[in-house]
């Protein structure tokens, strides 16, 4: 099973014409739903409120086949994000976090999950920022079995990072155990502003990361590994908005890797990486063609058998 760790929240999406919609969201939530819709076993590790928004999030996860055994209930209200869309459909975020549901994940809950020895763990977004959740996940990742593939997607949200130096220190600790890092050019501009995104991505390999997947909007995806590197094109598409597309990319890559029975030792397999990234691009592109974070189901795709 794949375990996706981190927040589930509600995106209040402010459209260019001023109207507002409420969608289920959060980077890990979107990633878990993507994997579930692709028919691969997945669970979410996190917390959900007992309020109506929390019920909506739980129902959406269950409908997509996401296992909720590692989700804890809390009376705290659902965490909210306000996403403002520009004319091109790109989103910028402001988060409402204080005394809400997502940040309360504990180390004890994380260690209980780790005892199940999942095939892969995915962590990122607010799961690396907001305490106690971020500290719990960072400590847990450090105790993960080497046979478990660890994938990290920083998905940086500068507006909710109160202490950049502390955040970078925590991220370095998590990256020291990461096998795969999915990172955007925007992420790297924040993480290493003194470097080009490509050079910053290359530097991650020196920290022990096996593979870096560098995305840059509509530009080609760059795949960097210890012994090789290549680019794969992103097809032109009619973008409705980009909400959840990066999460869908990461989820699809991980779903394909795990359903083929591959693990950390297989990351030197260039052909397998190419196939998984091509499928991830297809899933992300399909997500961009729909409003909100609404990744496609397996049956909607030309997704080959494992």
C-alpha positions in Angstrom: 0.0 0.0 0.0 1.0 3.6 -0.6 0.5 6.0 2.4 0.1 9.7 1.6 0.8 11.8 4.7 -0.4 15.3 5.3 -3.4 17.7 5.1 -6.9 17.4 3.7 -8.6 20.8 3.6 -11.2 22.8 1.7 -10.1 25.1 -1.1 -12.3 28.2 -1.4 -11.5 29.1 -5.0 -11.9 32.8 -6.0 -12.4 33.0 -9.7 -11.3 36.0 -11.8 -15.0 37.1 -12.2 -15.3 37.2 -8.4 -17.5 34.1 -7.8 -16.4 31.6 -5.1 -16.6 27.8 -5.0 -15.7 25.4 -2.3 -13.7 22.3 -3.3 -12.1 19.4 -1.4 -8.4 19.9 -1.6 -4.9 19.9 0.0 -1.8 18.5 -1.7 -1.8 15.1 0.0 -5.6 14.8 -0.3 -5.3 15.4 -4.0 -2.4 13.0 -4.3 -4.2 10.2 -2.4 -7.4 10.6 -4.6 -5.3 10.5 -7.7 -3.8 7.2 -6.7 -7.1 5.8 -5.6 -8.7 6.8 -8.9 -5.9 4.9 -10.7 -6.9 1.7 -8.9 -3.8 1.4 -6.7 -4.1 0.7 -2.9 -3.6 3.9 -1.0 -4.3 5.3 2.5 -4.2 8.8 3.9 -2.4 9.6 7.1 -3.9 12.7 8.7 -6.7 14.3 10.6 -10.3 15.3 9.5 -12.7 17.4 11.4 -16.1 16.1 12.5 -17.7 19.2 10.9 -19.6 19.2 7.6 -16.5 20.0 5.6 -14.7 17.2 7.2 -17.5 14.8 6.3 -17.3 16.0 2.7 -13.6 15.3 2.7 -14.0 11.8 4.2 -16.8 11.0 1.7 -14.7 12.1 -1.3 -11.7 10.0 -0.1 -13.8 6.9 0.5 -15.6 7.3 -2.9 -12.2 7.2 -4.6 -11.1 4.1 -2.7 -8.7 5.8 -0.3 -8.3 3.8 3.0 -9.1 5.9 6.0 -7.6 3.6 8.7 -4.9 6.1 9.5 -7.2 9.2 9.6 -8.1 10.5 13.1 -11.2 12.5 13.9 -11.0 15.9 15.6 -13.5 18.5 16.8 -11.3 21.2 15.4 -12.8 22.9 12.4 -11.6 22.0 8.9 -8.5 23.7 7.6 -9.2 26.2 4.8 -7.2 27.5 1.8 -8.3 30.4 -0.3 -7.0 30.0 -3.9 -7.1 33.0 -6.1 -7.1 32.2 -9.8 -5.6 34.5 -12.4 -6.8 34.9 -16.0 -4.6 31.9 -17.1 -6.1 29.6 -14.4 -2.9 29.7 -12.2 -3.6 29.7 -8.5 -2.1 31.5 -5.5 -3.0 30.4 -2.0 -3.6 31.9 1.4 -4.2 29.4 4.3 -6.3 29.6 7.5 -4.6 27.2 9.8 -4.8 28.2 13.5 -6.6 25.7 15.7 -7.9 23.8 12.6 -8.0 20.0 11.8 -5.0 19.2 9.7 -2.0 20.4 11.8 -2.8 18.1 14.8 -1.3 14.9 13.5 1.0 13.4 16.1 4.2 11.3 16.1 2.4 8.4 17.8 -0.1 8.3 14.9 2.7 8.4 12.4 4.7 5.6 14.1 1.6 3.5 14.3 1.3 3.8 10.5 4.9 3.0 10.0 4.6 -0.3 11.8 2.4 -1.5 8.8 5.6 -1.2 6.6 3.9 0.4 3.5 5.4 0.0 0.1 5.7 3.8 -0.3 5.2 7.0 1.7 4.4 10.3 0.1 4.9 13.5 2.1 4.8 17.2 1.3 3.0 20.6 1.2 1.8 21.7 4.6 2.9 18.3 6.0 6.4 19.8 6.0 5.4 23.2 7.4 2.8 23.2 10.2 3.4 21.7 13.6 2.9 19.4 15.3 2.2 17.6 12.0 5.4 18.6 10.3 7.7 17.6 13.2 5.8 14.3 13.5 6.2 13.5 9.8 9.9 14.5 9.7 10.7 12.3 12.7 8.7 9.4 11.2 10.3 9.6 7.8 13.7 9.3 9.5 12.6 5.9 10.9 11.2 4.5 7.7 12.4 1.1 6.6 14.8 1.2 3.6 12.5 -1.0 1.6 9.8 1.7 1.7 10.1 4.1 -1.1 9.9 7.7 0.2 8.6 10.4 -2.2 8.8 14.1 -1.2 6.9 16.9 -2.9 7.8 20.2 -1.1 5.0 22.0 -3.0 6.2 25.2 -1.2 3.7 27.7 0.2 5.9 30.6 1.3 2.9 32.5 2.8 2.6 29.9 5.5 6.3 29.4 6.3 7.0 31.6 9.3 10.7 30.7 9.6 12.4 29.9 6.3 15.6 28.7 7.9 13.8 26.3 10.2 11.7 25.1 7.3 14.8 24.5 5.1 16.5 22.6 8.0 13.5 20.3 8.4 13.3 19.8 4.6 17.0 18.9 4.4 16.4 16.3 7.1 13.5 14.7 5.2 15.3 14.9 1.9 18.2 12.9 3.5 15.8 9.9 3.5 14.0 10.6 0.2 14.2 8.3 -2.7 12.2 10.4 -5.2 11.7 14.2 -5.1 9.0 15.8 -7.2 9.7 19.5 -7.3 8.6 22.5 -9.4 10.7 25.3 -10.8 8.7 27.7 -8.5 9.6 25.5 -5.5 13.3 25.7 -6.3 13.2 29.4 -6.8 12.0 29.7 -3.2 14.3 26.9 -1.9 17.5 28.0 -3.7 17.0 31.5 -5.2 20.8 31.9 -5.8 20.7 29.0 -8.3 18.9 28.2 -11.5 16.1 25.6 -11.0 18.0 23.0 -13.0 21.2 23.5 -10.9 19.1 23.4 -7.7 17.5 20.2 -8.9 20.9 18.6 -9.6 22.1 19.6 -6.2 19.4 17.4 -4.6 21.1 14.3 -6.0 24.2 15.1 -4.0 22.1 14.8 -0.8 21.4 11.1 -1.5 18.1 11.5 -3.4 17.8 8.8 -6.1 15.6 10.6 -8.7 14.4 14.2 -9.1 11.3 15.0 -11.2 11.5 18.7 -12.1 8.2 20.2 -13.5 7.9 23.7 -14.9 4.3 24.3 -16.0 3.8 23.7 -19.7 7.5 23.2 -20.3 9.2 19.7 -20.5 9.6 17.6 -17.4 13.2 17.0 -16.5 14.2 13.7 -14.9 17.5 13.6 -13.1 19.1 10.4 -11.7 22.6 9.5 -10.6 23.7 8.1 -13.9 21.4 9.8 -16.5 19.1 12.7 -17.2 16.4 13.2 -19.8 13.4 15.5 -20.7 9.9 14.5 -21.6 7.5 17.0 -23.3 4.3 18.3 -21.9 1.5 18.2 -24.6 -0.3 21.4 -25.4 -3.7 21.5 -23.6 -6.6 23.8 -23.0 -6.1 24.7 -19.4 -9.1 25.4 -17.2 -7.0 25.8 -14.1 -3.9 24.2 -12.7 -5.3 23.4 -9.2 -4.1 19.9 -8.2 -2.2 19.2 -11.3 1.2 18.9 -9.6 -0.4 16.6 -7.0 -1.9 14.5 -9.8 1.5 14.2 -11.5 3.2 13.0 -8.3 0.4 10.6 -7.4 0.3 9.1 -10.9 4.1 8.5 -10.9 4.0 6.8 -7.6 0.9 4.7 -8.5 2.6 3.4 -11.6 5.8 2.7 -9.8 4.2 0.7 -7.0 1.7 -1.2 -9.1 4.5 -2.5 -11.2 6.1 -3.9 -8.0 9.1 -1.5 -8.3 10.9 0.0 -5.3 13.9 2.2 -4.3 16.4 -0.2 -5.9 14.7 0.1 -9.3 15.2 3.9 -9.6 18.2 3.2 -11.9 15.8 1.7 -14.5 15.6 4.5 -17.1 12.9 2.8 -19.1 10.7 2.3 -16.1 11.2 6.0 -15.2 10.3 7.2 -18.7 7.1 5.2 -18.7 6.0 6.3 -15.2 6.7 10.0 -16.0 4.9 9.9 -19.4 1.8 8.5 -17.6 2.1 11.1 -14.8 2.2 13.9 -17.5 -1.0 12.5 -19.0 -2.7 12.5 -15.7 -1.6 16.0 -14.8 -2.6 17.3 -18.3 -6.1 15.8 -17.9 -6.4 17.4 -14.4 -5.7 20.8 -15.9 -8.6 20.5 -18.3 -11.1 20.3 -15.4 -12.0 22.9 -12.8 -10.6 22.3 -9.3 -8.5 19.3 -8.3 -10.4 16.6 -10.2 -7.9 14.0 -11.4 -9.0 11.4 -14.0 -10.0 7.9 -13.3 -8.0 5.0 -14.8 -10.8 4.1 -17.3 -10.5 7.6 -18.8 -6.9 7.2 -19.7 -4.7 5.1 -22.0 -3.2 3.5 -18.9 -1.5 0.1 -19.7 -1.8 -3.0 -17.5 0.9 -3.3 -14.9 
